[in-house]
Amino acid sequence: MLIPALVNLIHNAVNSNQENGNDRLEVRCYAKQQQCFLEFRDYGTGVTKGNIEALGYELINSNKGLGIAVLLSNMTLERLGGTLHLENHADLGCTTKITLQYRSTPHEVTDH
């Protein structure tokens, strides 16, 4: 369930880039205090203010579609105890932030 949800979000970021003539996608991943954080930043045109608040929580009507992929990804993340947050970047594009909980095992390296 997790992999298709992440692929949907990356696919949306890539599409946003292509619509704006960019090919750059920044990905950050780190762990801290039993949480895994993933961030995808695209260089598209961003999301309108009214839509960014609803995106991932309800269907929206825009020229890019209805936001079904983001809605399904968010539902999957929530089922796994995670969160999804979208925000427009101050300069250009949108940042997708994902937080997932995890349990460390005795053999894992922990964050210092």
N, C-alpha and C positions, 0 to 999 in steps of 0.2 A: 504493500500500500504506500509506503513512504517514497520509494523510488519514482513511481509515476507522478506523485504529487510534486516532487522536486523538479522532475523533467518538465511538467506543465509550467511551472514558474520560470524556469530557465528559458523555455520556448517563448513565453510571453516577452521576456526581456530581450531576446534575440530579435523577435518581430518588431519590437519598439525601436530597436537600433536601426533595423533595415528601413523602417518607415521614415527615419530621420537621416538616413545616409551615413550612419556610423557602424563600425564593426568592433567596437570596444565593449567588453563586459568585464567588470571587476567582480571577483568572488573572494570573500573572506570566510574563513572557518576557524573557530577557536573554541576551546572548552574552558569552563570556569565554574567552580562550585556545583558539580553534578549537573551542569547544563552544557549543551552543545549549541553554539550560535553559528548560523549561516547568514551571510548577507550577499545579495546580488545587486549590483548597481549597473543600470543600463544608461545609455546616452541618447535615449529617445526624447520625445516631446513632453514626457511626464503624463500625469493623469489629472483631469479637471478636479477642482476642489470638491465639488458635490459628489463626484464619482469615487474619489479616493477613500472617502469615509464609508461608503457602502460596499466597495469592492471587496469581495471575499465573504460578505455576510448576506448579500441578497443579489438577485439578478439586476443588472443595470442595462440601460439601453444607450449604446454609444455607437459611433461609426466604426469601432473596432470589434463590436460584438456585444454579447450579453454578460461577459465575465464568468461564464460557466466553469472554465478551467480553474480560475482562481477560487471560486466558491467551493468546488470539489476538493481542491488542494487544502483549503483552509479547514474544511470538515474533516479531512483525513488527519491533518496535524492536530486538531483539537481532540480527536479520538485517541491519538497517541500521547496526549498530555502536553502538546506543544502549542505554540502561538504563531500567528502570522501578522505582521504589521507592514503596511506599505506607506511610504512617504516620498513626496517629491524632493529631489535634491535641490539645494539652493542654487546651484549653477545650471544643471541640465539633467534631465532624466528622472528616473525613479529608483528608489532603493527598497528592496524587498528584504525584510528581516524575519528570520525564522529562529525560534527558540525551542529546543527539545530537551526534555529531562532524560537523564540516564543514571544507571547504577553502575558503579565501578566494581570490578571483581578484584580479588587479591593479586592478580597478575598484571593488572593494568598500571600504567604509569600515571600518576596523579599530577594535577596542576600545582605548581609551586607558587 
